[in-house]
Every structure is written in C-alpha cells, then in structure tokens.
C-alpha cells in the first residue's frame, strides 16, 4: 500500500554534496520506520540511516557526521543530505518504509537512485 519514489542521485566529485529525496504515498503516521539503504556492486545492501517512529535515528558508522536523514511530515517526504562524499559512498540508494497494521509488518522499497562519487 506504500509507494516510494527516490530522486536526487547523480555524479559528484569527492568532497561534494548531494541531497536525496523520497516521496512517500502513505502518511508518516502509519509507518513504523523510514530510512535509506545502499547497495554497491558485489556487496550486500546496507543500512545508511533509519528513523523509527519512536524518534530514534541510527546511522551507519561510515556516514556518521556526514549524512543527515530528515522528514517533512506535511509533504510526506524523507530526505538524505550527504556531505563530504567519498568514492566509497558510490552505490544505488534505496528508500525504505516499514508499516505495521493489524499485527502484520510490511516492508516497502523504492526503485533506487544511483550515486556516483568520482573525480
């Protein structure tokens, strides 16, 4: 029931910045968690940043101090501000949402947006 659409990816030089956004079809009030994951070729998908409905936020150690996750409740969007980008940040970034309803939990993913950090 939840559709996610990412945007904002692209090519950036090391040290540069990008801001990813995710449009969410459902109200944030119905979601247990929202976050960003990434997957590089040959690697497992990894958590980048997740915010839980209770208010906690978790970041991967590799992005702490550089990335910031935020949400806009009125517009139903979640963003990832990425600063001081490194080549190892290159990956496809996916928006994620977890919904709990009537005792069941559903996981939703966007289509992904490519981020390439290269000189």
Secondary structure, DSSP 8 states (H G I E B T S, - for coil): ---EEEE--EEE-TT--EEEEEEESS-GGGEEEEEEEEE-TTS--EEEEEEETTS-EEE-GGGTTTEEEEEETTTTEEEEEE-S--GGG-EEEEEEEEEEETTEEEEEE---EEEEE--
